[in-house]
Every structure is written in structure tokens, then in C-alpha cells.
């Protein structure tokens, strides 16, 4: 996958019919290949970053009228010569033009190979390359903002600063080893202590953003749990503002989980309406539904436990359910439904929890307050921060190793270990920081990362 001496081709627009379809070529023969099929100007003689109208010809037959966009290396996305052919969006036309180009020597690109070439040519580092895929996959404003921050090099800049400062101290400590007989110190140990403390704080702060980053990138799974007829399906419909789930007065109407998405303040929430959970049932299908409800609850990022405020029996179960959710380590909200049906004041459940939210899903009362509570529970004020947010599990794992290395460096200095051992810990720290940006990488790792991209990017 690391060969750069051939020319690759792929369709860069989504499959299906459309007004325009774009075919992208990159490599040393990109211009020559298109030029051999192009009836119009001599593309090889045209300046970079220009558009040219003409026809793609199959011998004497015109296949389509197109616009060819020229980007000559190194001033292109991949750093190579790039040509983008904008055809009419017919699948037949695109396939025919592709075949003509491949007959001229182009090779079908592998997933992510255009961006891989951009990385290998130094146009992007690895975090920026991964941000390209995140940007394409973004489904909310928060995901878009995080991807754009990384694509512009914000996260890379943070890591570059950390790495450069460590490299300086590593060089000074290794210089000391060359003068070990002279008993001299080039690296200021107090300054190194201060730097390790700064880097530990910065790394910890980045690690602490991963929970939010994962929610931004993949969405937040919200399981709506409760006893039969508590109003879970009605709540799902109220949150979505549409009749998505069947609602009836018959307990156990929902037999399986139903999943829908909802965007709240730029974060995608994946709402899961579950079958009601009760202690005794002989209905085989209902039992399977309850098993799926428990699975959904255990796999959720947040659990909304819905109870009927008019049912005193459900009040009695509330404390046990709260303890169960806390024991499982789950984030949760306790929500009392059917508040509109009460003929007496709201029940005093402060002894169980002081943050119970009361709603009427049927009348859509306090639904916005519930949305706000979900958003605050997941994001708090972090979503407004301008700094880097870790959204990638690979980055998170490397940062964990970086933090362990920083602790080892400090422990080594505390115990007056010789400079060669401290230098090894610094190198290990540099290695993991370099893994994130691609300064340290392997072909196998690149294959894995770029295989998750779409073809044409």
C-alpha cells in the first residue's frame, strides 16, 4: 500500500444518480491519462489549479462533456499531480470513464489511499488524516467542530509542543552521557521536573476529554427504562416530536427495543425505547423483550429511568433501582411521568433523590428540561471549550501510555536514577506521542487506519 510510483483512480462522489459525479486521479501519470481521453485543451500545457471544459472520448465516440480540474504537485491534496473529472452523475457514464482511464494505466485506489498519499508526502500528519475521515462521518455540529479543529492541526500542535520540549531534554541528558567522566550536568533537573509536571497536567486534561469526545464522535446511547405502562414509548415520541413508537394503555405493548436519533445542542443522542421490565411474566416474547431491555441498559451511556408518579408501588421500587444503576456505574436520570394526572401534590421523594425530574410525556410538559438535563449530564460546559478534545480510541490509548511514561520519568528522578535510564523513559514517552501524529508508525498500522476510509478519499 505504500507504493507511490503508480497512478490511482476512484469515484469521489457517493454512489447513485446525481447531477454531477467526480472521478479523481492522483499520481505521476494522472494528467497524461486524462489528456489521452480529453478532447479540448492540452491539459499538460495548462497551469495548476485551473478548470477546463471538454469531452471524454472513446475513440471517435464522445462519452460525456466534462470539466477537468488540474492540481499539479506538490500543491495538491496528495502532493502529487491530481486531476478531478466532473462528469454527469450517471452510474453508466462514471463506470465507462473509469474503465477508459484504467485502460490507460490507472489503478483502482484502495480505501483511504488518496489521504494516505497526502500523509506520506507530508501534506497532513496522522491526526489530521484521521480528522478527514471524522469530518466525512460527522453527523452533528459538535462532531464537525471537533474534526475541523483536528484537521486544522490544533491537536497536532498541542502534541508537537510537548514532544519538542521532551526532545530538547532528552538530547541534553544523552549529551551528559558522552561526558560521564567529567561529572557535568547539561539538563536542568528542576526545569525538567517543572516540564514533566506541565506535560502530566496537559496529558491528563486530554485524557479527561475522551468521554465527551467519544460521545461527540459516536453519539450517546440513551436507554429509556421502566416498568410496563410507565410511558416510555410516549416519551420517545415526545422527544422526537413524532409518532415513532406504538402507544396504548395495554401494558407490554413494546416487545422489542426501538432506536432513533435526536440532536441536542449539536450532540447526537441515540434513544432506545425498551420493553417494560417487571418481575413476573410467563409470556416468552415479553421475556425476550425484557432481556434485551436489560442488555440495552447495561450498554447505554445514560439511562433514563421512567416511573409513573401516580403509582405508589413504583415509588417503593425507586430506591432499589437507583442503587442498582449506581452499582453498575451508569449515568442516569430519574424521571417521573404522568405528572398531569396527579390529583394531589407531587410525591415527596427527596429522601431517594433530590434531582428527580417530573414530566408529562403525553402533554409534552418539561420535555425541553429533560433534553437540557441529558445534554448537561453528557457534556456539561465542556462542549464550548476551544481546546482539543480526544475523539479517537487510538489517541486515547497512546496518551495513557504517555502518562505512564511521564510518571516513570518523575519516579526515576525522585530515585536519582542514572541519566541513561531516565533517557530511556523519555524516549518511550516520545515514542507514544509520535505514534499519535505518525512521527513513529509502521506500515501495518497505516494499513489498518486508512482501510477504514471510504474509497475516493
Buried (B, 14 or more C-beta within 10 A) or exposed (E): BEEBEEBBBBBBBEEEEBEEBBBBBBBEBBBBBBBBBBEBBEBEEBEEEEEBEBBBBBEEEEBBBBBBBBBBBEEBBBBBBBBBBBBBBBEEBBEBBBEBBBEBBBBEBBBBBBBBBBBBBEBBBBBBBBBBBBBEBBEBBBBBBBBBBBBEBBBBEBBBEBBEBBBBBBEBBBEBEEEEEEEEEBBEEEEBBEBBEEBBEBBEEBBEBBBBBBBBBBBBBBBBBBBBBBBBBBBBBBBBEEEBBEBEEEEBBBBEBBBBEBEBBBBBBBBBBBBBBEEEBEEEEBEEBBEBBBEBBEEBBBBBBBBBBBBEEBBEBBEEBBEBBEEEEBBBBBBBBBBBEBEEEEBEBEEBBEEBBBBBBBBBBBBEEBBBBBBEBBBEEBBEEEEBBBBBEBBBBBBBBBBBBBBBBBEBBEEEBEBEEBBBBBBBBBBBBBBBBBBBBEEEBBBEBBEEBBBBB
